[in-house]
Amino acid sequence: MIAVLLIAFGSPDSIESIESFVANIMGGRKPSPEQLQKIKERYQKIGGYSPLLDITRKQAIALEKKLNTGEKKFKVFVGMRYWHPFIKDVLNEISDKKFEDVVSLVMSPHYSAVSTGGYIRAVNGARTELNININISFIKNWHIHPLFIEVLAEEIKKGLAFFDGIRASEIQVVFSAHSLPLRLMPDDDPYLKQLKETIDSVIKFAGNISWHLGFQSKGIGRGEWLEPSIDAILEKLSREGKRYVLLVPLSFVSDHIETLYDIDIIYKKLAESLGMTFHRTDSLNDSPKFIESLAGIIKGHLIIANAKNVVTDSARL
């Protein structure tokens, strides 16, 4: 049996846990009272907690069911980087249950040494700390998998249909990705290239659309971050007389604070204050076709991994 580990950022499960959650992100340093209050207010506006863990667990249940329709058998686990269930604890559970092979999938389609690379380092660090002997393979990116592209394009088509009676040429499609600090990105980091490859692939399915790529969730660290920001794009579109905006979360496959607060509240409020009609595509969450795409990604990864092992073993003969 093969273990699959779905990895995500993590999210607080209550208002009371926010301080500890933020401290984990900040390397043990507690947020200031002012920072903490601002963060609490954001979570209060989306119901007091983030649904990220609940959604990821639903994805795991559906994915396990989908994967187990074939000959190979799978058990899907969920691990979070900054909150419970922590990656280290889940790896320990996987080891205790005598799994020897683990496929690790970060729930973000695009690779960067800053983001996905950080998750991989966290997994390897936990394995070393636990001193466990398990084989872990990593799916580093899955940004142009055909089924992922197809389900994303379908959501865009649904989003365009929201603007009933408005021609598609009048609707500005804004793809939103997570901003990253430029100082931490190596020169050959593939993140931007992969984002654009996803967009190019989606457009082939979604049709001729007017699109823009922007970035959100810039951190408070020093130095420059990826731009332009979503705010800047919305303001530019308003100056150009554009009145209809469809925002597509490109980096985020599950609902959490960055979709439910940043997009649904802050960006929507800004767009409407600029006289625009604003709509967001639904997150993929545990939709059947998205789960099917994840199953295909994992099975494809195993086929390639097995082929490499065969080549390596043959070379030893």
C-alpha positions as CSV (number, residue, x, y, z in Angstrom):
1,M,0.0,0.0,0.0
2,I,1.2,3.5,-0.9
3,A,0.8,6.5,1.4
4,V,-0.1,9.8,-0.2
5,L,0.6,13.0,1.8
6,L,-1.3,16.1,0.9
7,I,0.5,19.2,2.2
8,A,-1.0,22.7,2.7
9,F,0.0,25.8,4.6
10,G,-2.3,25.3,7.5
11,S,-4.8,27.6,9.1
12,P,-6.1,28.4,12.6
13,D,-9.2,26.4,13.7
14,S,-10.4,29.1,16.1
15,I,-9.9,32.7,17.0
16,E,-8.1,31.6,20.1
17,S,-5.5,29.7,18.1
18,I,-4.6,32.6,15.8
19,E,-1.7,33.9,18.0
20,S,0.1,30.5,18.1
21,F,-0.6,29.9,14.4
22,V,1.0,33.3,13.5
23,A,3.9,32.6,15.8
24,N,4.6,29.4,14.0
25,I,4.8,31.3,10.7
26,M,7.1,33.9,12.3
27,G,9.5,31.4,13.5
28,G,8.3,31.4,17.1
29,R,8.1,35.2,17.4
30,K,4.7,36.4,18.6
31,P,2.8,39.0,16.7
32,S,2.3,42.5,18.2
33,P,-1.1,43.2,19.8
34,E,-1.9,45.4,16.8
35,Q,-1.0,42.8,14.3
36,L,-2.9,40.1,16.2
37,Q,-6.0,42.3,16.4
38,K,-6.0,43.0,12.6
39,I,-5.6,39.3,11.8
40,K,-8.4,38.3,14.3
41,E,-10.7,40.8,12.6
42,R,-10.1,39.2,9.2
43,Y,-10.9,35.8,10.5
44,Q,-14.0,37.0,12.3
45,K,-15.3,38.4,9.0
46,I,-15.1,34.9,7.4
47,G,-16.8,33.1,10.3
48,G,-14.0,32.9,12.9
49,Y,-11.8,30.3,11.3
50,S,-10.5,29.1,7.9
51,P,-12.1,26.0,6.2
52,L,-8.7,25.0,4.7
53,L,-8.2,21.9,6.9
54,D,-11.8,20.8,6.5
55,I,-11.6,21.1,2.7
56,T,-8.2,19.4,2.5
57,R,-9.5,16.5,4.5
58,K,-12.5,16.2,2.2
59,Q,-10.1,16.2,-0.7
60,A,-8.1,13.4,0.9
61,I,-11.2,11.3,1.5
62,A,-12.4,11.7,-2.1
63,L,-8.9,11.2,-3.5
64,E,-8.4,8.0,-1.6
65,K,-11.6,6.6,-2.9
66,K,-10.7,7.6,-6.5
67,L,-7.2,6.1,-6.2
68,N,-8.4,2.8,-4.9
69,T,-10.4,1.9,-7.9
70,G,-7.3,0.3,-9.4
71,E,-5.0,-2.6,-8.5
72,K,-2.7,-0.5,-6.3
73,K,-4.0,0.5,-2.9
74,F,-3.5,3.9,-1.3
75,K,-4.0,5.7,2.0
76,V,-4.2,9.5,1.8
77,F,-3.0,11.6,4.7
78,V,-3.1,15.4,5.4
79,G,-0.2,17.4,6.8
80,M,0.0,21.1,7.4
81,R,3.2,23.2,7.7
82,Y,2.1,25.8,10.3
83,W,-0.8,24.2,12.2
84,H,-2.3,20.9,13.2
85,P,-1.9,18.2,11.9
86,F,1.7,19.1,11.5
87,I,3.8,17.5,8.8
88,K,6.1,15.9,11.4
89,D,3.3,14.3,13.3
90,V,1.7,12.9,10.2
91,L,5.0,11.5,9.0
92,N,5.4,9.8,12.3
93,E,2.0,8.3,11.9
94,I,2.8,7.1,8.4
95,S,6.0,5.5,9.7
96,D,4.2,3.8,12.7
97,K,1.7,2.3,10.2
98,K,4.7,0.7,8.4
99,F,4.4,2.5,5.1
100,E,7.6,2.4,3.2
101,D,6.7,4.6,0.2
102,V,5.1,8.0,0.3
103,V,4.0,10.3,-2.5
104,S,4.0,13.9,-1.3
105,L,1.8,16.4,-3.1
106,V,1.9,20.1,-2.2
107,M,-1.6,21.6,-2.8
108,S,-0.2,24.4,-5.0
109,P,0.2,23.7,-8.7
110,H,3.2,25.9,-9.4
111,Y,6.7,25.4,-8.1
112,S,8.9,27.9,-6.5
113,A,12.0,27.4,-4.3
114,V,10.4,29.8,-1.9
115,S,7.0,28.1,-1.6
116,T,6.9,24.5,-2.7
117,G,10.6,24.2,-2.0
118,G,9.9,25.2,1.6
119,Y,7.4,22.4,2.0
120,I,9.8,19.9,0.6
121,R,12.5,21.1,3.0
122,A,10.0,20.8,5.9
123,V,9.2,17.2,5.0
124,N,12.8,16.2,4.7
125,G,13.6,18.0,7.9
126,A,10.9,16.2,9.7
127,R,12.0,12.8,8.4
128,T,15.6,13.5,9.5
129,E,14.4,14.7,13.0
130,L,12.2,11.6,13.4
131,N,15.0,9.4,12.1
132,I,12.6,7.3,10.1
133,N,13.5,5.2,7.0
134,I,10.7,5.8,4.5
135,N,11.0,6.6,0.8
136,I,9.4,10.0,0.0
137,S,8.9,11.2,-3.6
138,F,7.7,14.7,-4.3
139,I,5.4,15.9,-7.0
140,K,6.9,19.4,-7.5
141,N,4.5,20.9,-9.9
142,W,1.3,20.0,-11.7
143,H,0.4,23.3,-13.4
144,I,-0.4,22.0,-16.9
145,H,-1.9,18.6,-16.1
146,P,-4.7,18.2,-18.7
147,L,-7.5,17.5,-16.2
148,F,-6.4,20.4,-14.0
149,I,-6.4,22.7,-16.9
150,E,-9.8,21.5,-18.0
151,V,-11.5,21.9,-14.6
152,L,-10.0,25.4,-14.3
153,A,-11.2,26.4,-17.7
154,E,-14.7,25.1,-16.8
155,E,-14.8,27.4,-13.8
156,I,-13.8,30.3,-15.9
157,K,-16.6,29.6,-18.4
158,K,-19.0,29.4,-15.5
159,G,-17.6,32.7,-14.2
160,L,-18.0,34.4,-17.5
161,A,-21.7,33.2,-17.6
162,F,-22.3,35.1,-14.4
163,F,-22.1,38.3,-16.4
164,D,-25.4,37.6,-18.1
165,G,-25.8,39.5,-21.4
166,I,-22.3,40.9,-21.3
167,R,-20.0,40.0,-24.2
168,A,-16.9,38.0,-23.2
169,S,-14.7,40.6,-24.8
170,E,-16.0,43.2,-22.3
171,I,-15.0,41.1,-19.3
172,Q,-11.5,41.4,-17.9
173,V,-10.2,38.1,-16.5
174,V,-7.7,38.7,-13.7
175,F,-5.6,35.7,-12.7
176,S,-4.4,36.0,-9.1
177,A,-1.3,34.3,-7.9
178,H,0.5,34.4,-4.5
179,S,3.2,37.1,-4.5
180,L,6.7,36.0,-3.5
181,P,9.8,38.0,-2.3
182,L,12.2,38.5,-5.2
183,R,15.2,38.4,-2.9
184,L,14.5,34.8,-2.1
185,M,13.8,33.6,-5.6
186,P,16.7,32.1,-7.5
187,D,17.4,33.4,-11.0
188,D,16.1,30.2,-12.6
189,D,13.0,29.9,-10.4
190,P,10.2,28.5,-12.6
191,Y,7.3,30.1,-10.8
192,L,6.5,32.9,-13.2
193,K,7.0,30.7,-16.2
194,Q,4.7,28.1,-14.8
195,L,2.0,30.6,-14.0
196,K,2.0,31.8,-17.6
197,E,2.1,28.2,-18.9
198,T,-1.1,27.5,-16.9
199,I,-2.8,30.6,-18.3
200,D,-1.8,29.8,-21.9
201,S,-3.1,26.3,-21.5
202,V,-6.4,27.5,-19.9
203,I,-7.0,30.0,-22.7
204,K,-7.1,27.2,-25.3
205,F,-10.1,25.7,-23.5
206,A,-11.8,28.9,-22.1
207,G,-11.7,30.8,-25.4
208,N,-10.5,34.2,-26.5
209,I,-10.5,36.3,-23.3
210,S,-8.8,39.5,-22.2
211,W,-6.6,38.5,-19.3
212,H,-4.2,39.9,-16.7
213,L,-1.9,38.3,-14.2
214,G,-1.6,39.9,-10.7
215,F,-0.3,39.0,-7.3
216,Q,-1.8,39.1,-3.8
217,S,-0.9,38.3,-0.2
218,K,2.4,40.2,-0.2
219,G,4.1,39.7,3.1
220,I,5.6,42.3,5.4
221,G,9.2,41.2,4.7
222,R,11.8,43.7,3.4
223,G,12.5,44.1,-0.3
224,E,10.5,43.8,-3.5
225,W,7.8,41.3,-4.2
226,L,6.3,40.0,-7.4
227,E,4.0,42.6,-9.0
228,P,1.6,44.0,-10.2
229,S,-0.7,43.7,-7.2
230,I,-4.4,43.0,-7.7
231,D,-5.2,46.4,-6.3
232,A,-3.0,48.1,-9.0
233,I,-4.6,46.0,-11.8
234,L,-8.2,46.9,-10.6
235,E,-7.3,50.6,-10.5
236,K,-5.7,50.5,-13.9
237,L,-8.7,48.7,-15.4
238,S,-11.0,51.3,-13.9
239,R,-9.0,54.1,-15.4
240,E,-9.3,52.4,-18.8
241,G,-13.1,52.3,-18.4
242,K,-13.4,48.6,-17.9
243,R,-16.5,47.7,-15.9
244,Y,-16.6,43.9,-15.6
245,V,-13.9,41.8,-13.7
246,L,-13.7,38.1,-13.3
247,L,-11.1,37.1,-10.8
248,V,-9.5,33.6,-11.0
249,P,-7.5,32.3,-8.0
250,L,-4.6,30.7,-9.9
251,S,-2.4,29.7,-6.9
252,F,-5.2,28.7,-4.6
253,V,-7.2,25.4,-5.1
254,S,-9.0,25.5,-1.8
255,D,-11.0,28.2,0.0
256,H,-9.2,29.9,2.9
257,I,-8.4,33.4,4.2
258,E,-6.9,34.6,0.9
259,T,-9.9,33.8,-1.1
260,L,-12.7,34.4,1.4
261,Y,-11.3,37.6,2.9
262,D,-8.7,39.1,0.5
263,I,-10.7,38.4,-2.7
264,D,-14.3,38.1,-1.6
265,I,-14.2,41.1,0.7
266,I,-11.3,43.4,0.1
267,Y,-10.9,43.2,-3.7
268,K,-14.6,43.0,-4.3
269,K,-15.1,46.1,-2.2
270,L,-12.3,47.9,-4.1
271,A,-13.7,46.9,-7.5
272,E,-17.2,48.0,-6.6
273,S,-15.9,51.3,-5.2
274,L,-14.4,51.8,-8.7
275,G,-17.7,51.3,-10.4
276,M,-17.0,47.7,-11.6
277,T,-19.0,44.5,-11.4
278,F,-16.8,41.9,-9.7
279,H,-17.1,38.2,-9.5
280,R,-14.7,35.3,-8.5
281,T,-14.6,31.8,-9.9
282,D,-15.4,29.0,-7.5
283,S,-12.4,27.4,-5.8
284,L,-11.8,23.8,-7.0
285,N,-12.0,22.4,-3.4
286,D,-13.2,18.8,-3.6
287,S,-15.1,19.0,-6.9
288,P,-15.2,15.6,-8.6
289,K,-13.2,16.6,-11.7
290,F,-10.5,18.2,-9.6
291,I,-10.2,15.1,-7.5
292,E,-9.9,13.1,-10.7
293,S,-7.1,15.4,-11.8
294,L,-5.2,14.8,-8.6
295,A,-5.6,11.1,-8.9
296,G,-4.2,11.3,-12.5
297,I,-1.3,13.4,-11.3
298,I,-0.4,10.9,-8.6
299,K,-0.7,7.9,-10.8
300,G,1.3,9.6,-13.6
301,H,4.0,10.4,-11.1
302,L,4.2,6.8,-9.9
303,I,4.5,5.5,-13.5
304,I,7.5,7.9,-14.2
305,A,9.1,7.0,-10.8
306,N,8.8,3.3,-11.5
307,A,10.2,3.7,-15.0
308,K,13.2,5.5,-13.5
309,N,13.7,2.8,-11.0
310,V,13.7,0.1,-13.7
311,V,16.3,2.1,-15.7
312,T,18.5,2.5,-12.5
313,D,18.2,-1.2,-11.6
314,S,19.0,-2.2,-15.2
315,A,22.1,0.0,-15.2
316,R,23.4,-1.8,-12.1
317,L,23.3,-5.2,-13.9
